[in-house]
């Protein structure tokens, strides 16, 4: 009892407990767009407390620590200020990879500290666990970043026997892991084999992923990083790492499940099915789309919107690329002045990461009350006069409901084709990120407004004002 009392009385443990509570509260607030900013600040305060508490634990190499804090803070501040909203998924991927890499390095450093001997089974087990998961998350996140940044192709990269190769790599990791835990010489060599195979597996794990599956892989890798951080906490005996890592791992896993459901994919398919490996040019209604497309100009769209009773805006990645969210807000304001009711339909995986559209629209000060989740807004499309689709492709594709041969068949979509009229803003007739045609564009009730989304919306705003 005395030992427990002393531990509870430790200022560092109390600080870590406060940090854990702040993380939980912050995570709770992050679940709603209305309170997300407050949740972010609360979580940041918790992290600050954890850092300060850690720095009081008898650290000696203050020059290295100080330099690391300065460099890390500078990178974080500059990145947050300069990153474009379209590049936010890449930033999430690269920062997540940094977390996984840090966990792997700490675990490796702990084993190196003991040389070629293993102090105990629990230290050996958790050290390798942290290193393996952290390395996998690091390598996978780097590939995700390169795909999202378009440094490499965003299409799925597959090769014959990829599942066999992945299985052999996993077997090599497990065998090496077991040899390290058992203390079979040479311990460090077995550890490096496990670490190297994990890096390769992380690369091969993400290469086959493409299309609309990218939000799922980002969420999954985020959960991996959380697990790696929690394992590192066990290695170091650090309570705050265990708590925060468990929170990240649990929330990331839950988000992965929700994203999988939104895309009609099971966790088993996500982990073992080479998800995202769709074949371009297949599905999507069979024949090549674009044969019956009707093109209009901004004035035509302005008249259609201005005399409507209800308009539902469907934002997608094209809106993010064009930075059209502010123009969309201005258009909504002009329509509301004319008595038109404007709502926003948010698909769970629209964009390149969960919540991408919410963040963009919040930046333009779109009222949270005007944002509707897919399940809430879908019944409303039948009563809407116009569905205005701004750069969303795969999440509006009726082939997901109607074409059993389509790679996205079964994926829940926004039922924009149920609206009385559909206006689609696109740069061209190119297929979406999933690489399949969209029969919505051939629908008799659909018209296309081609060009940069921001310029097109600005033209529509001018037309509405003139009416």
N, C-alpha and C positions, 0 to 999 in steps of 0.2 A: 504493500500500500504506500509506503514511504517513497519507493522508487517512482510509482505512478504519480504521486503528488508532486514530486520534484520535476518530473517530465511535464506535467500540466502547468507547472509554475514557470517553466522556461519561457522567457520572452520571445525567443525565436519560434518555438512551437505555437505560442499564442498568435504570433504574427502570421504563421503559416495557416492556422485555423481561420483567422480573419480573411486571409487571401482566398482560401477555399470557399468561404461563405460569399465573398464578393464575386468570385467567378460564377458561382451557382446563380446568384441574383442577376448578374450581368447577362448570363446565358438566357435566363428567363425573359429579361427585357428584350433581348435580341430576337425573340420569336415573333415580335410584332413590329411593323414599320413605324408605328406611332412612337414606340419607346426604344427603337434600335440605337439611336444616338446616345441616350442615357445609359443603355446597357453597355455600349462600347466604352464609355467613360468610366463606368463602375469597374469593368474588367481591367481597364488600363490602370486604375488605382490599385487594384489587387495585385497586379504584376509589379508595380512600383514598390509596394510593401514587401513582396517576396524578394525582390532584388536587394533592397536595403537590408532586410533581415539576413539574407545569405552573406552579404558583405561584412557582417559583424562576427562571422564564425571563424576567427583566427586565420584569415587569409594573410599571406605574406608578400606575394609578388604583385604589389600594387601597381607597378608600372605597366605590366602586361594587362592586368585587369582594367586599369584606367584607359589604356589605349583601345582595348576591345569595346569598352562601353562607349567611348567617343565615336569610334568608327561605326559601331552598330547603330547608335542613335542618329548619326549623320545619314547613313544609308536609309534608315527607316523614314526619317523626316523628308529627305529629298525625294525618295520614291513616292511617298504618299502625296506630296505636293505636285509632282510632275506627271504622275501616271494618268493617262487618259482613261475615261470610263470604259472605252472599248477594250483597253488592255488590262482591265481589272482581273479577269480570269488568269491571265499570264502571271500577274503579280501574286495572286493567291497560290498558283502552282509553284512558283520559284521560292516563295517564302516558306511554303509547306515543305518543299524539298530541303531547304536550309535547316528546318527543324529536325527532319529525319536524319540528315547528315550529321548534325550536332549530336544527336542521341547515339549514333553509331560511333562517332569519334570518342565520346565520353566512355562508352562501354569498352572500346578498344584500349583506351588509355588505362582503364582500371585493370584489365588483364595484363597489359604491359608492365604495370606497376609491380605485379607479382612475378614477373619474369616467366620462366617456363613451368612454374608450379601453379597448381590450382588450390587456393586456400580452403575452399569448401564447395560442396555441390551446388548450393543455392546461388553463390556468387557466380560460379561458372555458367550455370543454367541461364540466369537472368542476364548476364553479360552478353552471351551469344544471342539470346532472344532479342535483346535491345539492338545489338549490332545488325542482326539479320533483317529485322523489320525496318530499322532506320535506313539501312543501305538500300533495301528494296524501294522504300518510299522516296528516297533521294533520287535514285536513278529513274524511277517511274515519273516523278514530278518534273525532272529535267526534260524528258521526252515529251510530256504533256505541254510544257512551256514551249518547246521548239515547234510543236504542232500548232499550238494556238498562235504563236508569233509568226507562223508561216515561214520559219527558217527551213523546215522540212515539210513535206507534203502532209496535209491533214487527213488524207485518205487512209484507209486501213492498209497496213503493210503485212501481208501474209506470205507464208512459204510452206511447202509440203512438210508434214511431220512436225509442225510447231508444237503441238500438244505433247508429242513424245519428248521433244527437246526440253520443254518446260518441266515435264515429269522427271526427267533425268537430273536436271538441275536441282529440283526440289529434293530428290533422293540424296544427291551429293551434299546438300546443305544439312539434311537430317543426320546423315552418317557422320559428317564432320562435327556437327553439334554434339552428337552422342560421344564421340571420341574425346572432345574437349572436356565434357562433364565427367567422363570416366578417368580423365587425367592420363590418357595414353600418350606417351611421347611420340613425336614432338608436338606439344600442346599448341604452341603459337602458330605452327604451320597449319594445323588443322583449322585453327580459327581463321587464318587468312584465306584458306580455301572456302570456308563457309561464307566469309564476307564477300569474296570475289564472285562466287556463284550467285549471291543475293543481288549484287549490282547488275550482273548480266540478266538475271531473271526479271529484275525491275524494268530493264529496257525492253525485253521481249514481251513482258506482260502488257505494256502500253502500246507497242507498235501496231498490233492488230485493231486497236480502238480508233474509231473515227465517227464522223457524223454527229448525230444528236446525242451520242453516248458520252461525250466528253464531260458534261456536268456530273455524270455518275462516277467516272474515274477520278475526278478531282475530289469528290466527297469521300470516295473509298480510300484514296491515298492520304487524305486528311485524317481518317480514322486510324490508318497504319501509323502515322506519325504520333498520334496520341498514345497508342499502345507502346511504341518505342520509348516515348518519354516516361510513361508509367514504369516500364521495365527498368529504365535507367534510375528512376527513383528508388526502386528496390535495391539496385546495385550500390547506390550511394547512401542508402538509408535516409533519403530526403523525402519528407512527408508531402511537401507542396508539389513536387514533381509527380508523386503517385496520384495525388488528388487531381491536379490539372490534367495530367495525361489520361487518367480514367475518364474525366469529363469530356475531353476532346475525342477520345476513342469511342465512347458511348454515343455522343451526339453525332459524330461522323458516321457511325454505323447506322444509327436511326435515320439520318438524312439519306444515306445510301439506299436503305430499304424504301423510303418514300420516293426517291428519284426512280428506283427500279420499278415501282408500281406505276408511276406516272408514265413510264415508257414501256410498260407491259413486259418487264424483265424480272426474273427471279434472281435471288442472290447467287444461287448455284450457276445460273447462266452468266452472271456478271463475273464470277470467279473462274469458271472453267470453260466458258463457251466461246472464247475469242469474240466477245460481243463487239458490235460495231463493224464487223466484217461484211458489210453489205456490198452487193454488186451494183455498180452504177448502171443506170439505164434499164433496170428491171423494176417490175412492180409499178405502182403509181398509175394504175389504170390501163396498163398494157401498152397501147400505142403511144408514140412520141407526142408529148403535149405541145400546145401552141398552135394547133391547126385552126381553131375558131376564136382566136383572141381578138378582143375589141379594145383598141387603144383610144384614150380620151385625153383632153387637155385639162389644166387646172381649173379653168372657168366652168367646164362641164361638171367637175367634181364639186366645185363651190356651190353651184345651183342645186345639185343633188342633196348636199349636206344642209344647206341653209333652209330648205323647205321640208326637212325631215322632222319627225317628232322625237325619235330616239336614235342615237348613233353610238355604236360600240367600237372603240379603238382597240386594235390588236397589235401591240408592239412586238418586234422581234429584233434579231441581231442587225438587220439592215438599218433600223432606227439608231442603234448604237454606233454603227460605222459612220453614218451621216451626221451624228450628233444632232438629231432632229427633235429631241425631247422638248426643248424650249419652244420650238415652232409648233409642236403638237399642243403644248399648253396654251399658246396664244390662239391657236385655232379653236380649241375648246372654249376659251373665254369668249371669243367672237360668236360662236354658235349658241352659247348659253345666254348671251345678250338677246338673241333672237328667239329665245324660248325652247331651244333644242336641249334635250337631256343627253349628256355625254357620260359614258361609262368606259372603263378600261378593263379588258379581259387579259388576265395574267396566267399563262401556262407555266407549270412548275419547272419545265426545262427550257423555256424560251431564252435565247441568248447562249452564253457559253459557260454559265455557272448558275447554281441555285440563287434566286433572288436578283439576278442581273437586271431585269426590267424594273423591279421595285426600286433599286438603287438609282437607276437613270431617271425615272419619273419623280422620285423624291428630290433629286437634284434640281428638277424644273419646278419644284413646289406644287406638284399635282396633289390635290387633297387625298389623304389616305382613304377617306370614305368613298372615293370614286373608283378605287382599285378592287377588283373582284377576282377571286380564285376561280379556277376552271369549273369546278363542280357547281359553284354558285351562279356563274354567268351563263353557262351553256343553255339552260332553259329559257334565257332571256333573248337569245338570238332570233327565235321565231317571231318575237314581237318587235324586233329592231328594224327600222327602215333601212339603215345602212350599216354594214360592217366595214370599217376602214382598216385594212391590213397593211401595216407599215414594216415591211421587211421580214415578216414571219413566213416561213415556208413549210417546213416539215410538221410543225405543230398545228397546221391548218389543213393538212392533206387528207381529203376524204378517203383516199386509198387505205388508210389505217382502219377504216370501218368496213369498206366494201370489197377490197381486193385481197383475197386470201394468198395470192402469190407475191404480194408486196412485202419487202423486208420489214416494213413498219406496221404490218397488219396486227391489230389488237392494241396498238398504242393509243391511249386516250388522247383525243385532240379537242381543240376548240371548234365548235360546230358553226363556223362562220357561213358555211354553205346553206344554213337554214334561214339566214337573214333575207329580207326582201330584195336587197341589192348588196353587192360586194364590190368594193373598190380596193385594188391591190396595188401598192406602190413597190416597184422593183426597178433595178437598174437595167436588167435585161431578162430574157427568158431562161437564163442559166438555172440549173437545178439548185436546191438547197444544200446544206452541209451533208445531209445523208446521201446525196447524189442520185435522187430519184425524181421523176416527173410528178407534177401536181395537177391532177385533173380538174381542180377548182378553177384553173385559169381558162379552161374550155367551157365552163358552165355559162349558160345563156344569160344568167343574171350578173355575171362578173365582168367588170371593165378594168383595164390596166392603165395605170399612170406611170409611164417609164421616166427614169431619170434619178438624180440624186434626191433622196427622200427629203432632206432639209429644203432644197430649192423648190421641190414640188409642193411641199406643204406651205412654204412662203407664198407661192403662187396661188394656192387655194385660199389662204388667208386674205390676200389682196382681193380675190374674187368675191369672197364672202362680204368683205367690207363695202364693196361696190354695189352690192344688192340692196 
